[in-house]
């Protein structure tokens, strides 16, 4: 084990991750990590019965396995890897968990389920969870940034593709591995990454949901094998990055590491996005602009002759006018904009807009056909420092209303308050858990570092049959 040269980016990242402890974690970093846990748990609960959640749960229960971790929502016991497979699947396809625009990743999808399951198996306190979560975010986002933006346009579905990295680092940290051990877990994960394809996810196939579950389970496998002495690749710059895409930025891998090898700058503070629509992240600015226009000008769907959306290329890609299923609808700008104009209800895009009945609504379909999308090269150049979109509603009486929105300038996305996170938890998780149990789960999650045992939190996340 660890026979390969240590003077590589993987070794540096492993060393930095291994140093993280709750006592030395900056207060604001710990707060952001706690927010990520609370937010992702809300998404986990919201996904209990969504998409293929029932099918993957049926598969997991059929496998049995050692009773290591709790399978939610029913409370059965299974292995850590199988629990992560199920829980990350619930989350991934729902399109409601956090995003890291600088990396084109959804780190919480895989990191938080991994932390919850492994900490339960190992009997760890809540104090161990936050630094392990922070380690996963810091490493996964840095590797995603090294591929940004070219890998996304090459056709990889990076939220799933990068998921094993964060899960592996988080799991390795919770298993107590040192710097070389975490580096091995990371190197193993790089060799096992799912080949997640962006085009397949935009077509709405159900397998998109599995990408998140596969990623989490793969990360757990990588860490477990590193803990058992298996070594991993170490040459990420020479041997791995060029295989993924032609335009790479290896300097970003170790950006923000201090001279002593610890983290001096934090990705958790630099752009982890909280999502408030259950859609692919790039749609948010366009949807905010649409809702604000119809509210400010009292626009009705029958007034509209055309809806023009000027946006970056990464938003314009999601252009299916008539999505055939729930998954495709979450990735359809015309469909989601039409829902916004027709319903004027943001809550519809948390889930109700993606039911079979909603997808068959002829009024939404007719309005979606009026959406015209234009790629704005200047907006694309400014991304992700700014995430811009301009929406114009053209009306039958000849008037036109336009609004440009920069998602990055709205603090609730990149710098949410604890109240913002709590409000989202109550919106998406309390209807599933019930108000009393939901409030109990929320309070326990906020006090994570104070918990000597995670079982009360896990119990609060259960739903009785």
Residue, then its C-alpha position, 0 to 999 in steps of 0.5 A: x500500500x502507498x508504494x507510489x510517489x507521494x508528490x502528486x495532487x492526489x497525495x496533496x488532497x489526501x493530506x489536506x482532507x485527513x487534517x480536518x477535525x471539528x476543533x480546527x474547522x473554521x466556524x463558517x465552514x462548519x456552518x456551511x457543512x451543517x447546512x449541506x447536511x440539513x438540506x440534503x436530508x430534506x431532499x432524501x426525505x422528499x425522494x422516498x417515493x419519487x421516480x424509481x425509489x421504490x424499485x431500487x428499495x425493492x432491489x436493496x431489500x432483496x439483497x439482504x446483507x449485514x445489518x449495518x445501516x438503516x434503510x429509509x424510510x422503513x427502517x430495515x437494516x442493510x449494508x452501508x453500500x446498499x443503503x447509500x445506493x438507495x438513498x443517493x438514488x432517491x436524491x439524484x433524480x429529484x434534482x433538488x439537492x445542492x450544486x457546485x456550479x464551478x465544478x458542475x457537480x451535486x456533491x451532497x447527493x452522495x456525500x451526505x448519504x455516505x456520511x449518515x450510513x457509515x457513521x451509523x455503522x461505526x457508532x461515530x458521534x455527530x462531531x465526526x460527520x461535519x469534517x468528513x462532509x467538508x473533506x468530501x466537498x473540498x476534494x470533489x469540487x476541486x477535481x470538478x473544477x479541473x475539468x470545468x467546463x469542457x468535460x460537461x460539453x464533452x458529454x459527461x453527466x458530471x454530477x454522477x461522474x464526480x459523485x464517487x470522489x466525494x463519497x470516497x473521501x468522506x467515507x475514508x475520513x470517517x474510517x480514520x484513514x490518514x493522508x496516504x490512505x485517503x489518497x488511495x481511496x481517491x485513486x481507486x474511485x477515479x478508476x471506478x467512476x461511473x461513465x454517466x452520460x449527459x445526453x441520456x439524462x436529458x432524454x429522461x431515462x430512469x437510469x439517471x436516478x441510479x447514477x447517484x446511487x451507483x456513485x455513492x456505492x462506488x465511493x464507499x467501495x473505494x474507501x473500504x478497499x483502501x482501508x483494507x490495503x488496496x492502493x489507487x492511482x496517483x497520477x491524476x494530472x498525467x494519466x486521468x485528466x487528459x482521458x476525460x477531456x482535452x481542456x483541463x486546469x490541473x492548477x485548480x486541484x491544489x488551489x487554496x492549499x496552504x504551505x503546510x498542506x492544509x485548506x486555506x481557501x474553502x469551496x464550501x464558501x465559494x459557491x455551493x448552490x442551494x436549489x429551490x426548484x426540483x429542476x436541473x440547476x441552470x434553469x433557476x435564473x430563467x424561472x426566477x425571472x419568469x415568476x417575477x414578471x408574471x407576478x409584477x405585471x399580473x400576466x395570464x397565460x392567455x395574454x402571452x404570444x411568445x416567451x423569449x429566454x436569453x441564456x448561457x449555452x449550458x441552460x439552452x441545452x435543456x430545450x425539449x419542448x414536450x418532455x415525455x416523462x418526469x425526469x425529462x420534464x425536470x430538465x426542460x426549460x420550455x416545460x418549466x417556464x410554461x408551468x411558471x407562467x400558467x400556474x404562477x406557483x413556485x411550489x408546483x416546481x417542487x414536485x407537483x408539476x412532474x406527475x403524469x397528469x401534469x405532464x399531460x396538461x394540454x395548456x402547458x404543452x401549448x404554452x411550452x411551444x411559445x418558448x424561444x431560447x437563444x444562446x448568449x455568448x456573453x452570458x456563457x463567458x461570465x458563468x459561473x461568476x454570474x449565472x444570467x438569464x433574461x426572459x421576455x414575455x410578449x403579450x397580445x396587446x403589443x406590450x413586452x415585459x423583460x427581466x434579467x436575473x443573475x442567480x449568483x447575485x441572490x444570496x439565498x442561492x450561494x449564501x443561504x441563511x439557516x432560516x432559508x435552509x429550514x424553510x426548504x426543509x419544512x416545504x419538502x420534508x415535513x409533508x412526508x414526515x408529518x409536521x411533528x416528526x419533521x420538526x424533530x428531524x430538523x432540530x436534531x440535524x441542526x444540532x449534529x455536533x452535539x449528538x453522541x449517537x446518530x440513531x435519534x436523527x435516523x429514527x426521526x427520518x423514518x416513515x411508518x408503513 
